[in-house]
Amino acid sequence: MTNKHINKLKSDSIQSEEDFLRYKRLIDLDNEDAKYDTQKWIAIGISFSFIFYPILVLLMGYVNIDTRALVDIAPSYFLAGSGIISIFYGAEAYKSKNKNNN
């Protein structure tokens, strides 16, 4: 629970258990939304880096800078990034499938 939520909890003067559970559910939804946004931005950042990595290697080669180190780590970089993206989208598909079945 963040300070924002604690202050709101104190100022609302929750009267019953039902009010508390409703407020707790709202906090959980807010946290879930923030988690989803973070995961989404990580996947987007990795996707953009997949586009700019080869461009960086080509530009460095054009300016006669040694690119062996970047070329050597490319397979590991793309494999790790692909794994992160596939896990993100796989988890989203799994969640939506389970949500539709309920």
Residue pairs with C-beta under 8 A, 6 or more apart in sequence:
1 9
1 27
5 27
5 30
8 23
9 23
12 19
12 23
14 20
14 23
39 88
40 88
42 84
42 88
43 84
43 85
43 88
43 89
46 81
46 84
46 85
47 85
49 81
50 78
50 81
53 70
53 74
53 77
53 78
56 70
57 67
57 70
57 71
57 74
60 66
60 67
60 70
61 67
